[in-house]
Amino acid sequence: MFGKKKQVLTFDPAEKIPMLHASICTGETAAGFKDRKTGHFEEVMLIRSDADLKEFMRRYDLKEVPKKEY
């Protein structure tokens, strides 16, 4: 009856790039943001399925699938 409100989180596109970070060895994929200045990747969530990817995109109001980096 009283469900959780779906929250849209924000990030500064001038400072951070949304990105998927994949491991070459295990194939594990993490979604997060890469700092434009330092190149540091900040992991936000683990991506195990298409549903997880869609949830990441919904949370941060992304229109396009982020590019993948290995």
C-alpha positions as CSV (number, residue, x, y, z in Angstrom):
1,M,0.0,0.0,0.0
2,F,2.7,2.5,1.0
3,G,5.6,1.5,-1.3
4,K,9.0,3.1,-1.4
5,K,9.4,6.2,-3.5
6,K,11.7,5.6,-6.5
7,Q,14.6,8.0,-5.9
8,V,16.6,9.6,-8.8
9,L,20.1,10.3,-7.7
10,T,22.3,13.0,-9.3
11,F,25.9,13.3,-10.4
12,D,27.9,16.2,-12.0
13,P,28.5,15.3,-15.7
14,A,31.1,18.0,-15.8
15,E,33.2,16.1,-13.3
16,K,32.2,12.5,-13.7
17,I,31.5,10.1,-16.5
18,P,29.0,7.2,-16.1
19,M,30.8,4.0,-17.0
20,L,30.7,0.2,-16.8
21,H,33.9,-1.4,-15.5
22,A,34.4,-5.0,-16.5
23,S,37.1,-7.5,-15.3
24,I,38.9,-9.3,-18.1
25,C,39.5,-12.4,-15.9
26,T,36.2,-13.0,-14.2
27,G,33.8,-11.0,-16.4
28,E,32.4,-9.3,-13.4
29,T,30.9,-5.9,-14.3
30,A,30.4,-2.9,-12.0
31,A,28.6,0.3,-12.7
32,G,29.9,3.6,-11.4
33,F,31.5,6.9,-12.3
34,K,35.0,7.8,-13.6
35,D,36.5,11.1,-12.5
36,R,37.4,13.2,-15.5
37,K,40.4,14.8,-13.8
38,T,42.0,11.9,-12.0
39,G,40.6,8.9,-13.9
40,H,39.6,7.3,-10.5
41,F,36.6,4.9,-10.9
42,E,34.0,5.0,-8.1
43,E,31.9,1.8,-8.0
44,V,28.2,2.3,-7.3
45,M,26.7,-1.1,-7.9
46,L,27.4,-4.6,-9.2
47,I,25.8,-5.5,-12.6
48,R,24.7,-9.1,-12.7
49,S,21.8,-8.9,-15.2
50,D,20.1,-6.5,-17.6
51,A,17.7,-5.6,-14.8
52,D,20.6,-4.3,-12.7
53,L,21.8,-2.2,-15.6
54,K,18.3,-0.8,-16.2
55,E,18.1,0.0,-12.5
56,F,21.4,1.9,-12.6
57,M,20.3,3.9,-15.6
58,R,17.0,4.7,-13.9
59,R,18.6,5.8,-10.6
60,Y,20.9,8.2,-12.3
61,D,18.4,9.2,-15.2
62,L,20.8,8.0,-17.9
63,K,19.4,7.9,-21.5
64,E,22.2,5.8,-23.1
65,V,24.0,2.7,-21.9
66,P,27.3,3.8,-20.4
67,K,30.4,2.6,-22.3
68,K,32.4,-0.3,-20.9
69,E,36.0,-0.2,-19.9
70,Y,38.2,-3.2,-19.1
